[in-house]
Amino acid sequence: MPQAVELLEAYRTKTLSPVEATRAALSAIDRHNDAVNAFVLVDPDGAMAAARESEKRWHDGCPLGPGDGIPTSIKDALWTRGWPTLRGSWLIDEAGPWNEDAPSVARLRESGAVLLGKTTTPEYSWKGVTDSPRHGVTGNPWDPAVTAGGSSGGSAAAVALGMGAWSVGTDGGGSVRIPGAFTGTVALKPTYGLIPLYPPSPFGTLSHAGPMARTVADVAALLDVVTGFDERDWSAMPSPPSSFRAALNGGIAGLRVAYSPNLGFGINDPEVDIAVRAAVEVLAAAGAHVAEVDPGFADPVHAFHVLWFAGEAKVLEGKLTGPDVGRIDPGLRRTAETGAAFTASDYLDATAVRMKLGELMGRFHQTYDVLVTPTLPLTAFAVGRDVPDGSPSADWTSWTPYTYPFNLTQQPALSVPCGFSSGGLPVGLQIVGPRHSDALVLRVGATYQGATDWHRRVPALLTEEVA
């Protein structure tokens, strides 16, 4: 599957059509979905009908928008008109009705994107890997025996294997960046409110929608499509005044980059440290002024747990007893029970920690334009587990210390591939900017990708296919 930006140029020059691109995406789904379980729903007839309509528009020289004809998948946490949104849970009735699109899905449809289907998520997107009682386990394109990460693991696996050029995921504590890092793909958690959300998330203002693709350029192009004010989201930002894709060039000479290997409290696999340090050297060689420095905050995991587990308790309100309780993911049930015991005072205390962290990072970015860290301290581990072997905690946050802090602060955070372990599994570099600096964060990522080729590496499933 060519990149989305390449597809758009091919459509313009009529060297490739949306029909051909959609057939290729559907063929990739047919070949690889059984191995990784990326999709819970595929609509080949609807996709081909949309592709034929797009082909005619391009032939007539009147595409609907910058997404016209791009094969795209949607995480099964976002409402999509005509398709059920089951969120990996047996508690949701497939019958619907399903009459409304989430804002990002509506923008894609308005732009003429070809919607292929819905991708896998853990139950109610509650954790950092992708498996659920309803839809099973999602494996990694580089090795299906290890996890693709989560909670947008299906979306990451889909774009990694050419099952469409774009996917839209969600991120409440790292849920696009975690699978992006584990699968060698690119994922952005934008500034909160830049991509409107509806219906509101039970996790409140922790939860963001996020574009996922194989390159920074494609992520920026998708961001151009899915942003834009939507009256259904009370916290939606105004529509951006300019294109994110158009702002990728210009380089990073003179940029002030803070490099924190572990935010002062994480512990990394040595191979992750090596890959990320090498990535930082690439940024320095591109002209950035790099300083190794921690932002200076303690691990805010307790505050995050209060807010996150309380959201889970709300999701399962009235469902933690009764005939369906045995059909709920046991880890979700456990943490929702913890969340149900928190008080209003606990919630306000956690919010105060969040506000203080936001203030600290706001001041930090007066000195440093961006902060770079590992996306995760490890590479992917075995499927079917919430945490890796030897974890000191049953909570997924124990192995994702660098992602959830920036959901608390609502800052843009981008994950790009920056290397591989000796076992052939991807490593991710996280680039974080102050709120509303999404274009800058993307430009740093694009500069890095322009100097490296990690994003061009092909997953094992595809190399086996060629062989």
Salt bridges, closest charged atoms under 4 A:
GLU9 OE2 - ARG12 NH2 2.52
ASP60 OD2 - LYS56 NZ 2.85
ASP60 OD1 - HIS59 ND1 3.57
ASP68 OD1 - ARG57 NH2 2.79
ASP76 OD1 - LYS118 NZ 3.13
GLU94 OE1 - ARG134 NH2 3.53
GLU100 OE2 - ARG232 NH1 2.91
ASP101 OD2 - ARG81 NH2 3.76
ASP101 OD2 - ARG109 NE 2.76
GLU110 OE1 - ARG107 NE 2.94
ASP131 OD1 - LYS127 NZ 2.68
ASP171 OD1 - ARG177 NH2 2.95
ASP230 OD2 - ARG107 NH1 3.11
ASP230 OD1 - ARG232 NE 2.97
GLU292 OE1 - ARG277 NH1 3.27
GLU317 OE1 - LYS314 NZ 2.87
ASP324 OD1 - ARG327 NH1 3.81
ASP329 OD2 - LYS127 NZ 3.02
GLU359 OE1 - LYS356 NZ 3.48
GLU359 OE2 - ARG363 NE 3.18
ASP369 OD1 - ARG256 NH2 2.98
ASP386 OD1 - LYS127 NZ 2.67
ASP389 OD1 - ARG385 NH2 2.91
ASP395 OD1 - ARG334 NH2 2.96
ASP453 OD1 - ARG457 NH2 3.51
GLU465 OE1 - ARG31 NE 2.48
GLU465 OE1 - HIS32 NE2 2.96
